Amino acid sequence: MSVATFLELVEIKAKSASVLPFILGLSYSIYYYHSINWLVSIAFFVAMFMFNMVVDMLDNYNDYYHADSQVYQQKTNIIGRENISPKLVRNLIIVFTVISALIGLWLVYKAGLAVLWMGVFCFFIGYAYSSGPLPISSLPFGELASGFTMGFMIVLLSVYLNSYQVFNWSLLTLAKIFLLALPDELWISNLMLANNICDAQEDEDNHRKTIIHFIGKKWALKFFVIKNILALLVVLILPWLKLAPMTVMLTILIAPIIYKQTHIFLAEQVKTKTFICAVKILLMGSLIYALTYLIGALI
């Protein structure tokens, strides 16, 4: 397997959905708790990144084996299209999972049992996303699961691991972190929503009933727009709630980019042509939000 094929197998282009929430959580810990644990933070990043690759490999692996459409299996799915050995993919999934889990156990040893329960939840969602008789990706709440797990849980873990010595578990603390992570949650869930919009007919052919099956493309596109607007509004509110430095207000400068990419996607929903619009919105939105937050936290 070539490097390019491997990177496509693990969907490297979408890794901003995990990397940037990690940076956001790190930034919040610096800003709010004045705390950072470099070794623990780096270890968590490695474990998180590897398991994120596991989830995407497993998604492709299960889609390949469970596909009802031969055209999809052999011409669309990367395993069939690039003639990758399914056994090799399975072995990579096992190895990456074991390494991620071992690092996770070390993090539990360093920062306490809270890491174990959060990690178990993330592992469960990661595997249930595309495995089992009713995988989450084929159900109408896939957007909610992906947005919450990658948007909120990664931020929460990043905050906790960098400030566990002073971290206070309470509903107020969780509410603050949830609000902090909400823009990323919305952009990440929109990425899956855009994917499901583009794959609507393909999903129907393979008997996957995503949210598009229930609300239709018209309403799905409306929600896509609403969530992009809401994400920017939340970013602008955070400084006034004392949950972010004023520098995050600069995130509004990417509004024209988000508008342009949204307009392109609304005009045509084709996986090979316009799904990249959702990727760009997630990348630019989460990147500028995380960087302006980090700069404000450091100064």
N, C-alpha and C positions, 0 to 999 in steps of 0.2 A: 504494500500500500504506500503510495507516495505521500509526502508531507501535505500537499495540497488537498488530496483526497481525505486524509485524516482530519484536516482542519474543517473540511466541509461536513464530515461525519459527526464531529462534535459541535458543529454549528458555531464556529469561532466568531462569526460576525455578530452574533447576538449575546456575546459574553459581557457586554456592557451592562446587561440586565442584572449581573451579579457583582461585577467589579465596582461599579459606581455606587450602589447602595452600601457596599463595604466602606468606601471612602467617605460617604456621607455620615455613617455611624461613627467612624474614627474622628471626623471633624466635630461632630456633636459632643463627643466625649472630651475633646480638647477644649471646646468652647464652654460647655455647661459644667463639666466636672473637673476641668483642668487636669486631666489624667490621660496617660497613654502607656500601654505595655507593649513595647515593640516586639519582643520574642513571641509572646502569646498572639499578638495581632498577625504577625507574619505566618505563624503556624496555622491560624484560622483561615487566612487567605488561601494558603495552599490546599487545605482540606476542602474548603468551599469551592474553589475553582475546579478541583479534580472531580468532586461529586457533581458539579454542574455539567461537566463533560459526560459523566456517567448517565445522567438523566437524558441528555440529548442522544447519546449512543443507544440507550435502551429504547427510546422513542422510535428511532429509526429501525432498530432490531425487531421490535414488536410489530411495527407497521408493516415490515417486510413479511413476517410470518403470518400475520392475521389478515392480510389484504385479500379481499374477495375479487378484486380486479387484477387480472394478470398483467394488463397494460401498466397499472400503477406499480406493481411489484417489480417488473422487469425494466420499465422505461423511466419511471419517475423516482422511486425510492433509490437512494444512493447505493445501497448494498447490492441491489440487482443491476442498477445502471452501470456501476463501476466494477462489477464482478468481484466484490469483496467477499472473502470467506466469512460466512456467518459465525463459524467457530472462533475465528480470530476476534471478531467483534465481541462475542460472548466472553472470551478470555480477558480482553481489555476491560470490559465492564467489571469483571470479578477483581482484577488486580487493582484498578483505580478505586473500587469500593473499599477493598481491604486497607489500602494505604490511607484513604480518607478517614476510615473508621478508627484506625490506630492513632492517627493524629488527634482525632476527636477525643479518644480516651485519655490521651495525655492532657488535653485541654480541660477535661473533667477533673483530672488529678490536680491541675494548677488552680482552676477557678471555681470548682464545686459542682454539685449535682444539678444545679440549674442548667448548666451546659448540656448535660446528658439528656434531660427532658426536652430541651429545645432541639437538640440534635436528632433525637428519636423522631420527633414530629416532622422535621425537615426530610429525614431519610424516608419516612413513611409516605409523605406527599410525593417525594421524588420518584419512588418506585410505583406508587399507585397511579401516578400521572399517566403512565402508558401500559401498565401491567394489570393482570387480573381479568375476571369476567366483565367488569365494568370500569375500564380505565377512565381516569378523570378527564383526559384529553378528548374523550368521545362523549362527554356529558355536558349539560348546559352550564355548569359552574366551573369550567376549566379556567376561565379568565379570573374568577375570584380566587381560586386556589393558587394560580401562578403569581398573581399580583400580591397576594397576602404573604406567600412564602418567600418569594424573592425580594419583594419590595419591603415588607415589614420585618420578617424574621431575620433576614440578613443584617438589616440596620440594627435591630434589637441585639442580636448576638455581637455585632461589632461594637456597639455602645457598651454592652455589659462586660465583654472581655477586656476592654480598655479601661474600665472603671470599676471592676468588681469589688475592689477594696472599699469603695465608698458608695456603691450602687444601692439604692433603696427601692425594694419591690413594693409598689403600690399602684392602685388604679390610676392615680394622677400621673405617675411616672410613665406608665404604659400608654396613657392617653396622649401625653406630650410626644413620645417617640412615634406613636401611630400617626399623629398629625405631621410630624417631621418627615416621615417616610411616605406620606400620602401621595405627593407628586410622582415619586418613583413607582408606587403601587399602581397609579392610574396609567402611567406610560407603559409599564410592563404588561398590564392587563390588556391595554390597547394593542400591543404587539401580537398577543394571541388572538384578540378579536379580529385584527386585520388578516391574520393567517387563516382563521376560520371563514372569514368572508370570501377570501380568495379560493379556498378549498371547499366551498359550500357544495358544489355538485359532486365533487370527488368523495366528500364525506358521506353524502347521501348514497352514492354507489357502494360504499363500503359499510353502510348501515351504522354510521357514527352520527348520533343526534346531538350536535353541539348547540349552542344557544341560537345559532342562525336558523336552525330547524324550527324553533319555536317563535322567534320574533321576526324573522325575515331579514333580508339585506337592507331594506329601507330603514328600519328602526335601528339596525346594527350600525349603519353609517351615521345616524343621528347621535347615537351613544358615543361613537368614535370622536365626533366633533366636541360633544359636551365634555367628555373626560379630558381632552386636551386643554380646553378653556379652564376647567376646574383646577387642573394641575398648576397652571400659571397663577391663578387667583390665590391658591393656598400658599405658594411660594411668596407672594407679595404680602400676605397676612402675617406670616411667621415672625418677621422682625418686630412687629407691633405687639406680639404676644410674648416677646422676650425669649423666643425659642431659636432665633437665628440672628447672625450679625446683619447689619444693614446692607452689606455687600451683596447679599443674595438678591436684592432688588434688581441688580444688573441682569438677572436672568430674563427679565422682560424684553431685553434687546433681541432675543432669539424668536420673539413672537412672529415677525415676518417670515422667518424660515418655517416655523410650524404651520403658519397659514398657507404658505406655498405648497408644502408637502401634503397637507391635508386636502387642499384643492385638487392636486394631481390625483390623489388616491380616490377622492369622491367621483372624479371623472371616469376612472377605469379601475377595476379591481382584478388585476391579473397577477398571479404569483410571480412570474418571471419578470414583470415590468414594473409593477407599482407597490408590491409588498415592501420593497426597499424604502418606501416613503415612511412607513411605520418604524422601520429600523433607524432611519435618520432622525426622526422625531425623538425616539427614545434616547439615542446616542447624544444628540445635541442638548436635549432638555436635561437629562440626568448629568451629563458632563458639565455643562455650565453651572447648573445648580450646585453640584458637588464642589467644583473648583471655587466658585464665588463664596461658598460656605467655608471651605478650607482656608482661603485667603483671609476672610474676616476673622476666623478663629485664631489664626496665627498672629494677626496684627492687633 
